[in-house]
Amino acid sequence: MSPILGIIASAMRAAVTFVYTAGGLDNNTAARTTTVEKIKSSDDTISTLSATLSSARYIVAGVSSTTNGYTCGGGTNSGGTPTIEKFLFSNDTRTTLGTGLSVNSSEPASFSSSTDGYIAGGRTDGSTVDKLLFSADTRTTLGTGLSSNRGQSSGFESSTNGYIAGGETTGGNVTTIDKFLFSTDARSTLGTGLTTATRLGSSQGLNSSTAGYYLGGYTTSGTNVIQKCVFSTDTISTITATTNGGLYGRAGGSTANHGYVGGGQTPRTASIDKLVFSTEVRTTLSATLYVALFGPGGFYSR
């Protein structure tokens, strides 16, 4: 191969990104699972990894560096877990970190900066925010947590801030959106929250370069609404596109141009939705998850 062709081939490989789904509750058997699948964004095909989670769990938080994806916490048969697992994008192998989360975290949310992953809330200790330094795989805990104890929230990120939206408290669902500034880890709460109080939207919300998206969720039943947060103004709106059903408990992940969410229930499904950011048009892939799943986790290769 000529040097020029080699450069072109390398650039094409670099442009291919993947969205991963991990674990979840098998809607047919009600059993928690360990399976990890990945969607190839260049052709919308899906495959199953040989590597799996080390233990069966659902509603897993996912964070992503440029070289690795991480699954953090999640609900097991005996409650939450502090486990953090690392998937190397170059060969899809999995290792388990020696240091886990600071709490046994069930049903947390997450977002990522270019250098760190953040895992927030959950049913065991619903206000804690842990920070994972990608370069060293070390974990610290922020002095400031969420503005209220809650789990089953959704996270998304801009280049400068991370957001935790919605969730469930002892008083019911909330509209609250907390915002974390990556440069200082300071937390503020947006004056305007979600348009609908909801929980169990896509576990990892979708994010373009300009906006974050919260898809579906559980109110008193499932909703098909897609809510949007414009990063430049922190304004919240509902877009015209909807999900393909009143779905909640889904996995999500974003590429530069579009995002994917898969699984969920009401109705129980293995379907995968794709949202094109430039047009905000939603389609449903012909490819599906291997089984109908509730509460899988999601992460993505950058």
C-alpha positions in Angstrom: 0.0 0.0 0.0 1.3 3.5 -0.9 1.9 6.0 1.9 -1.0 8.1 0.7 -3.4 5.2 0.6 -2.1 4.2 4.0 -3.0 7.7 5.4 -6.4 7.5 3.8 -7.1 4.1 5.3 -5.9 5.2 8.7 -8.2 8.2 8.6 -11.2 6.0 7.5 -10.5 3.7 10.5 -10.3 6.7 12.9 -13.7 8.0 11.6 -15.5 4.8 12.5 -17.1 5.1 15.9 -19.1 2.6 17.9 -21.9 2.8 20.6 -21.9 0.0 23.1 -24.7 -1.4 25.2 -23.9 -3.5 28.4 -26.0 -5.6 30.7 -29.7 -5.0 31.2 -32.7 -7.0 32.4 -33.9 -9.6 29.9 -37.5 -8.8 29.4 -38.3 -12.4 28.5 -36.8 -14.1 31.5 -36.5 -11.2 34.0 -32.9 -12.1 34.5 -30.0 -9.6 34.7 -27.5 -10.1 31.9 -23.8 -9.7 31.2 -23.9 -9.3 27.4 -22.1 -6.4 25.7 -23.1 -5.4 22.1 -21.8 -2.6 19.8 -23.4 -0.6 17.0 -21.1 0.4 14.1 -22.1 4.0 13.2 -20.8 3.8 9.6 -23.4 1.2 8.6 -25.8 0.8 11.6 -24.9 -2.9 12.1 -24.7 -4.5 15.5 -22.4 -7.3 16.9 -21.9 -9.0 20.2 -18.6 -8.9 22.0 -16.8 -12.0 23.3 -16.1 -10.1 26.4 -18.9 -9.6 28.9 -19.6 -7.9 32.2 -18.0 -9.7 35.1 -21.4 -9.9 36.8 -25.0 -9.7 35.7 -26.6 -6.2 36.3 -28.8 -3.5 34.8 -29.1 0.3 34.8 -25.3 0.5 34.5 -23.5 3.9 34.1 -21.2 4.2 31.2 -18.3 6.7 30.6 -15.9 7.0 27.7 -12.3 8.2 27.1 -10.7 8.2 23.6 -9.3 4.7 24.1 -11.6 3.0 26.6 -15.2 2.6 27.7 -16.1 2.0 31.3 -19.2 0.4 32.9 -19.7 1.6 36.5 -22.0 0.3 39.2 -25.5 -1.0 38.4 -28.2 -3.1 40.0 -27.4 -6.7 40.8 -29.5 -9.5 42.3 -28.3 -8.4 45.8 -28.4 -4.6 45.3 -25.9 -2.1 44.0 -22.2 -2.7 43.1 -19.1 -0.5 43.2 -17.5 -2.4 40.3 -15.9 -0.4 37.4 -15.0 -2.4 34.3 -12.9 -1.1 31.4 -13.3 -2.1 27.7 -10.3 -1.4 25.4 -11.7 -0.1 22.1 -8.8 -1.4 20.0 -9.6 -5.1 20.7 -12.8 -5.0 22.9 -11.2 -6.8 25.8 -12.4 -6.2 29.3 -10.6 -5.7 32.6 -11.9 -4.9 36.1 -10.3 -1.9 37.9 -8.8 -2.5 41.4 -10.6 0.6 42.7 -14.3 0.8 42.3 -16.9 3.5 43.1 -17.1 4.9 46.6 -20.5 3.4 47.2 -22.4 0.3 46.1 -24.2 2.2 43.3 -27.5 1.0 41.9 -29.1 2.9 39.0 -26.6 5.8 38.7 -26.2 8.3 35.8 -23.0 9.4 34.1 -21.3 11.8 31.8 -17.7 12.3 30.5 -15.2 15.1 29.9 -12.2 14.6 27.7 -10.1 13.5 30.7 -12.6 12.1 33.3 -15.8 10.2 33.7 -18.4 11.2 36.3 -20.8 8.8 38.0 -23.7 10.4 39.9 -26.5 9.4 42.1 -28.3 6.1 42.4 -30.6 4.3 44.8 -28.0 3.4 47.4 -26.5 6.9 48.0 -28.4 9.1 45.7 -26.3 12.3 45.9 -22.7 11.1 45.5 -20.7 12.1 42.5 -17.5 10.0 41.8 -14.9 11.1 39.3 -12.7 8.6 37.3 -9.4 9.9 36.0 -8.9 8.2 32.6 -5.2 8.5 32.4 -4.6 6.7 35.7 -7.9 4.8 36.3 -8.1 6.4 39.7 -11.3 7.4 41.4 -12.0 10.4 43.6 -15.3 11.7 45.1 -16.4 15.3 44.6 -17.0 17.4 47.6 -20.2 18.7 46.1 -22.7 16.0 45.0 -26.1 16.3 43.3 -28.5 19.0 44.5 -30.8 16.2 45.8 -30.7 12.5 46.4 -32.0 10.7 43.3 -31.4 7.8 41.0 -32.6 6.7 37.6 -31.4 10.0 36.1 -29.9 10.6 32.7 -26.5 12.3 31.9 -25.1 14.1 28.9 -22.2 16.5 28.2 -20.9 19.4 26.3 -17.2 20.2 25.8 -17.1 22.2 29.0 -19.9 20.9 31.3 -21.7 17.7 32.3 -25.4 17.5 33.1 -27.5 15.2 35.2 -31.2 15.4 34.3 -34.4 14.1 35.9 -34.6 11.1 38.1 -36.6 9.7 41.0 -36.6 10.9 44.6 -38.6 9.7 47.6 -41.2 12.3 46.6 -41.5 11.1 43.0 -40.0 12.1 39.6 -38.2 15.5 39.2 -37.5 18.0 36.5 -34.2 19.1 38.0 -31.0 19.5 35.9 -27.7 19.8 37.7 -24.7 21.2 35.8 -21.0 20.5 36.5 -18.2 22.7 35.2 -15.4 20.5 34.1 -12.6 23.1 34.8 -13.5 23.3 38.6 -16.1 20.5 39.2 -18.4 23.2 40.6 -22.1 22.3 40.5 -25.0 24.6 39.7 -28.7 23.8 39.1 -30.4 25.2 36.0 -33.3 27.6 36.6 -35.4 25.7 34.1 -35.5 21.9 34.3 -37.0 19.3 32.0 -40.3 20.1 30.5 -41.7 16.8 32.0 -40.8 15.3 35.4 -39.4 11.9 34.5 -37.0 9.1 35.3 -35.4 6.2 33.4 -34.8 8.1 30.1 -31.8 6.9 28.1 -29.2 6.0 30.8 -26.6 7.9 28.9 -28.4 10.8 27.2 -27.4 11.8 23.7 -25.2 14.9 23.0 -24.2 16.7 19.8 -21.7 19.5 19.9 -24.4 22.0 20.7 -27.2 20.2 22.6 -28.0 17.3 24.9 -31.1 15.1 24.4 -33.2 13.2 27.0 -35.2 10.5 25.3 -38.4 9.0 26.6 -38.6 8.1 30.3 -41.1 7.1 32.9 -43.8 9.5 34.2 -46.9 7.7 35.3 -46.3 5.5 32.3 -43.8 5.6 29.4 -43.4 8.7 27.3 -42.2 9.2 23.7 -41.1 12.8 24.2 -37.6 13.9 23.3 -36.3 16.9 25.4 -33.4 19.1 24.3 -31.0 21.2 26.3 -29.1 23.9 24.2 -25.7 24.2 25.7 -25.0 27.8 24.9 -28.1 29.0 26.8 -29.1 26.0 28.9 -32.6 26.4 27.6 -34.9 23.3 27.5 -37.4 22.5 24.8 -39.3 19.5 23.4 -38.4 18.7 19.8 -40.9 17.5 17.1 -39.4 14.0 16.8 -40.5 11.4 19.2 -39.2 7.9 20.1 -40.9 4.9 18.5 -43.0 4.2 21.6 -43.6 5.2 25.2 -40.2 3.7 26.2 -38.1 4.0 29.3 -35.0 2.3 30.6 -32.9 2.5 27.5 -29.1 2.6 26.7 -27.7 5.5 24.8 -24.5 6.7 23.1 -23.5 9.4 20.7 -21.2 9.8 17.7 -20.3 13.2 16.1 -23.4 13.2 13.8 -26.1 11.1 15.5 -27.0 9.2 18.6 -28.5 5.8 19.4 -30.8 4.5 22.1 -31.8 0.8 22.4 -34.0 -1.5 24.4 -36.5 -0.4 27.0 -40.1 -1.3 27.8 -43.7 -0.3 27.4 -43.7 -2.1 25.1 -40.8 -4.4 25.8 -38.4 -4.1 22.9 -35.0 -4.8 21.4 -35.4 -1.9 18.9 -32.7 0.8 18.4 -33.6 4.4 17.6 -31.2 6.7 15.8 -31.4 10.5 16.1 -29.7 12.6 13.5 -28.5 15.7 15.2 -28.4 18.0 12.1 -32.1 17.5 11.3 -33.4 16.1 14.6 -35.1 13.3 12.7 -35.5 9.9 14.4 -35.5 6.6 12.6 -35.6 3.0 13.9 -32.8 0.6 12.7 -33.5 -2.7 11.0 -30.8 -4.1 13.3 -31.9 -4.9 16.9 -30.4 -5.9 20.2 -30.0 -9.6 20.7 -33.0 -9.6 23.0 -35.5 -7.2 24.5 -33.7 -5.5 27.3 -34.7 -3.1 30.1 -32.1 -0.9 31.6 -28.9 -1.7 29.7 -26.0 0.7 30.1 -24.3 2.6 27.3 -20.9 4.1 26.4 -19.3 5.1 23.1 -15.9 5.3 21.3 -14.9 8.8 20.4 
